[in-house]
Amino acid sequence: MKGFNLTVSLPRSTFAFLLCLLISVSLWLFIKLLGNFTADIPVIIKYHHYPSGKSLLRPVDSIVNIEVESQGFELLTILYFTKKITIPVDLRKYETAWRDSCYYIEIPTAPLLPFFTRELPLTGNINRIHPDTMRLGFDYISFKKIPVKVNISVRRKDDPKQWKLMIDPDSVIVTGPSLYLSKVAFATARELQINKPSGDKTWRLDLERPAMHGVKYSHGKVSVYFVPEKDSNK
């Protein structure tokens, strides 16, 4: 079968209209960007030298926003064509205070502005930096041993044989901030659904991750199997 070429040509009037429209939009955008605008410039905060022996109570705030008023072209360049600025913060320079059952470090952000202006000189004005204070909560790292809990759903319950559920390991070490560990009583594995107990199968179950920041288990999985009730006391 012979090939064919499909050529679409625009009328000269349509082409001229589109060209004029493109030029008009470009000129309008150029004029607009010559004016002043206000925008938030995100700055990354990188913390160094965390307090020894303590754990964070929640994820740290690592972004501050600097409100800048400047020419549109300058803001456009900073926001989309310039590498993000990272400001190092040495936590040893700030005092640790005890409040509300935990330790806090408060970092005023206004003193960080000179570093920002050195890294990225602006012709416009810096209106403000927000948030005005970064707060980091800590508590001493502690650990304890807790049992493992497994929820079993058995579909067939007519088995006359008595079975005992075995969990390996049946306990784990939980580590984290002391404030949170007082609220952790056991580790929970995901629910297991089976037709009926059997002595020839072993299941590997994931432990549910703790919802509290900084809390970790010594194991991520447990093995679950059944043994006859009379054998479990051997």
Beta strands, then each sheet from edge to edge (+ up, - down):
strand 1: 36-48
strand 2: 54-56
strand 3: 63-71
strand 4: 86-90
strand 5: 96-99
strand 6: 102-108
strand 7: 125-130
strand 8: 133-149
strand 9: 152-154
strand 10: 163-168
strand 11: 171-177
strand 12: 187-188
strand 13: 192-194
strand 14: 202-206
strand 15: 216-217
strand 16: 221-228
sheet 1: 4+ 1+ 3- 7+
sheet 2: 2+ 8- 6+ 5-
sheet 3: 2+ 8- 11+ 15-
sheet 4: 2+ 8- 12-
sheet 5: 9+ 13+
sheet 6: 10+ 16- 14+
end
